[in-house]
Structures are given as structure tokens and as C-alpha cells.
Amino acid sequence: MSDEKKSRKPNRYTAIIQRIFDDHYVNGDREFEFERDEAHPIADELGIVLPKNIGDIFYSFRYRNELPDAIKATAEPELEWIIEGAGKARYRFKQVKLSRIIPRDDLVTVKIPDSTPEIIGANALGDEQALLAKVRYNRLIDVFLGIAAYSLQNHLRTTVKNLGQIEIDEIYVGVDSNGRQYVIPVQAKGGNDKHGVTQTEQDIRCCEQRFSDLVCRAVSAQFMDDNRIAMFELTVDHSEIKVVREKHYKLVPAAEITPDDFNVYARME
């Protein structure tokens, strides 16, 4: 079938991932592996045009989109399906403990003088880039972790042993007052994006392999309502994502930080 005759259905990724799952899943399975190239015969059979980057199909369900309801329905109670890398051009469906990291509603919001250049705010391309820029220009990694931190690279694409190719939104290195050095992989999340164990685990494993002499501290930043930013330090324990610390910040003109605000901050740890 020619590409011209194939249907460009908006749910083509869903159709492909559902078919791959159905081809492998046996009732009671908690994990199984599959090959990236399995998408080719499925696309031909269903009349679907594959993207030039076939890996985007699996990337989308690992980091951006929910898996189809028919797949989610097969997960055991308190578990959910994720897709993780399993080597070059290989992936693994795996059930892990259901985790939903959302900003707490009982934390004080700390006001920070906004140092974001106006031209950056006016021209940022999307929520993720805007968030990474605000974190960078306002040194929120330093403020949050209490260390001197420096952006090393953003959108770092690399290969991790037994996982395959990954991408880290931004990576920092830092040092504390005792001379300990750190590597800090940073995730940027829009208001509705979820924090998944897959990205946190891959970020940590990448840093362990590439920066073995540095202490890894994985951070996620998320836009909240009222222009607030939630910052999380995350770790993975037995395939479960855990919050090590959480703070909320709001970038404001310096004149908006009042003596009452300072009194509140003076009583915080």
C-alpha cells in the first residue's frame, strides 16, 4: 500500500501501541519486552503512515500521553503500566506501583525576585522552555538545593546501558560548602504533565553511568496556578517514585516582597 493511500489517523500511535500490547500480553503478565521494528508490519496492516522517527511513538507514551484505556484496564490493583527502555531499539512494558506526584496544597509559597529577562519571557517557545528558562535565570536549583549550581546542557540526548537512548530536559552540576560535587538532572513539567517513574529512573541511571564521581540529585520543576513553580527532589525506591523534598516559589518584582513575607520566611526551616 502506498503512503498516499495510507490513512493519517490522529490516533495512529494509540492503534500501534495497543496492537503491540495485544500481540505480547498474556493474562497475569507484569512485564514483557518488544522490538521497535514491530511497528512496521502493524502499520502496513492497519494502513498507518509511520513517523520518520519511529521512536516517537514510544516516547510519546513514556513521557507525554496516557496509554490506551484497554491497556490500563489490565493492570493489577494499585499498579500501572509504564514503558521503559530495554536496550537498543527495545522496550519493556512493566507494571509498577501507581504514583501520582502533585504539588501539596499546604506549603508556603516563597516569593523570589524575578530575574527573568523580559525578552526571554516574551519569546519562550512553549511551557517547557519557559519553565527551564525561569529556573535557570532565577537560580532556582541553587535556591532549592542550597548549593551553587550551573547549567551544563539542556536536552541532553545520550544512551544508557540496558535502557537505550534517553533525553534529559536539562542537566546541572554543582558544589556545596563542603566541596561535595553534584549532578542534577532536571525535568520540566507543564501544569497537567505527570511525574513518571520512567523519566526519573532513567535520569538517575544516566548520571550514575556518566558522572559516577558526582552525587546525583534528581529535580523536577512544574508550573502551578497563579504563576507559581513547584520544585521536587525525587528518587526511585523499588520502582516507586518518592519525593525527597518539595518547595513552591513565585517570581515577583522585588517590591512585592513585604516585611510580613520576610517574617514568615524567618520562621521556616
Rosetta blueprint (number, residue, H / E / L):
1 M L
2 S L
3 D H
4 E H
5 K H
6 K L
7 S E
8 R L
9 K L
10 P L
11 N L
12 R H
13 Y H
14 T H
15 A H
16 I H
17 I H
18 Q H
19 R H
20 I H
21 F H
22 D H
23 D H
24 H H
25 Y L
26 V L
27 N L
28 G L
29 D L
30 R L
31 E E
32 F E
33 E E
34 F E
35 E E
36 R H
37 D H
38 E H
39 A H
40 H H
41 P H
42 I H
43 A H
44 D H
45 E H
46 L H
47 G L
48 I E
49 V L
50 L L
51 P L
52 K L
53 N L
54 I L
55 G H
56 D H
57 I H
58 F H
59 Y H
60 S H
61 F H
62 R H
63 Y H
64 R H
65 N L
66 E L
67 L L
68 P L
69 D H
70 A H
71 I H
72 K H
73 A L
74 T L
75 A L
76 E L
77 P L
78 E L
79 L E
80 E E
81 W E
82 I E
83 I E
84 E E
85 G E
86 A L
87 G L
88 K L
89 A L
90 R E
91 Y E
92 R E
93 F E
94 K E
95 Q E
96 V E
97 K E
98 L L
99 S L
100 R L
101 I L
102 I L
103 P L
104 R L
105 D L
106 D L
107 L L
108 V L
109 T E
110 V E
111 K E
112 I E
113 P E
114 D L
115 S L
116 T L
117 P L
118 E H
119 I H
120 I H
121 G H
122 A H
123 N H
124 A L
125 L L
126 G L
127 D H
128 E H
129 Q H
130 A H
131 L H
132 L H
133 A H
134 K H
135 V H
136 R H
137 Y H
138 N L
139 R L
140 L H
141 I H
142 D H
143 V H
144 F H
145 L H
146 G L
147 I L
148 A E
149 A E
150 Y E
151 S E
152 L E
153 Q E
154 N E
155 H E
156 L E
157 R E
158 T E
159 T E
160 V E
161 K L
162 N L
163 L L
164 G E
165 Q E
166 I E
167 E E
168 I E
169 D E
170 E E
171 I E
172 Y E
173 V E
174 G E
175 V E
176 D L
177 S L
178 N L
179 G L
180 R L
181 Q E
182 Y E
183 V E
184 I E
185 P E
186 V E
187 Q E
188 A E
189 K E
190 G L
191 G L
192 N L
193 D L
194 K L
195 H L
196 G L
197 V H
198 T H
199 Q H
200 T H
201 E H
202 Q H
203 D H
204 I H
205 R H
206 C H
207 C H
208 E H
209 Q H
210 R H
211 F L
212 S L
213 D L
214 L L
215 V E
216 C E
217 R L
218 A E
219 V E
220 S E
221 A E
222 Q E
223 F E
224 M L
225 D H
226 D H
227 N H
228 R E
229 I E
230 A E
231 M E
232 F E
233 E E
234 L E
235 T E
236 V E
237 D E
238 H L
239 S L
240 E E
241 I E
242 K E
243 V E
244 V E
245 R E
246 E E
247 K E
248 H E
249 Y E
250 K E
251 L E
252 V E
253 P L
254 A H
255 A H
256 E H
257 I L
258 T L
259 P H
260 D H
261 D H
262 F H
263 N H
264 V H
265 Y H
266 A H
267 R L
268 M L
269 E L
